[in-house]
Amino acid sequence: MKIIDNITKYVSYLTAFILASLVLLVVFDATSRYLFSAGSTALQELEWHFFDVVILLSIAYTLRNNAHVRVDIFYEKFSPKLKALINIFSFVFFVLPLSFLIIYIGIGFVELSFVQHEASSDPGGLKYRWIVKSLMPVAFILLAMQAFKELWSDIKRFREL
């Protein structure tokens, strides 16, 4: 289980690097566009792709750090045993099925993009759109792995209480 946490941690380091790169890219793009009237479609699309990377690869990290969205005004008042039970229920009936569905659909989505050599429709846009689309199933594989780890931890916690 420690391996899953380590994978999530190192992916979060990559995500942090991409986020810093995104900030620099936006500053460069805005500066070149407004000061020098030299915009680039490829740079703007790269910003969107970096944003996709940051969002998708942060999902598992958010789950690992228990920072996902829920109704904390109720949850914080529950007993530890009830919290563990709610988490188990959430993983089994929501997180894991949704993850598997998105992985299943996402693989076909990426395959179609790859086979069609999908590229930007804008002149000067980026090619190889399948690369950024492949992040969707990868992100949910990471989420499913982290959800299994959290599910296992909550089952152990429930039994101990």
Rosetta blueprint (number, residue, H / E / L):
1 M L
2 K H
3 I H
4 I H
5 D H
6 N H
7 I H
8 T H
9 K H
10 Y H
11 V H
12 S H
13 Y H
14 L H
15 T H
16 A H
17 F H
18 I H
19 L H
20 A H
21 S H
22 L H
23 V H
24 L H
25 L H
26 V H
27 V H
28 F H
29 D H
30 A H
31 T H
32 S H
33 R H
34 Y H
35 L H
36 F H
37 S L
38 A L
39 G L
40 S L
41 T H
42 A H
43 L H
44 Q H
45 E H
46 L H
47 E H
48 W H
49 H H
50 F H
51 F H
52 D H
53 V H
54 V H
55 I H
56 L H
57 L H
58 S L
59 I H
60 A H
61 Y H
62 T H
63 L H
64 R H
65 N L
66 N L
67 A L
68 H L
69 V L
70 R L
71 V L
72 D H
73 I H
74 F H
75 Y H
76 E L
77 K L
78 F L
79 S L
80 P H
81 K H
82 L H
83 K H
84 A H
85 L H
86 I H
87 N H
88 I H
89 F H
90 S H
91 F H
92 V H
93 F H
94 F H
95 V H
96 L H
97 P H
98 L H
99 S H
100 F H
101 L H
102 I H
103 I H
104 Y H
105 I H
106 G H
107 I H
108 G H
109 F H
110 V H
111 E H
112 L H
113 S H
114 F H
115 V H
116 Q L
117 H L
118 E L
119 A L
120 S L
121 S L
122 D L
123 P L
124 G L
125 G L
126 L L
127 K L
128 Y L
129 R H
130 W H
131 I H
132 V H
133 K H
134 S L
135 L H
136 M H
137 P H
138 V H
139 A H
140 F H
141 I H
142 L H
143 L H
144 A H
145 M H
146 Q H
147 A H
148 F H
149 K H
150 E H
151 L H
152 W H
153 S H
154 D H
155 I H
156 K H
157 R H
158 F H
159 R H
160 E H
161 L L
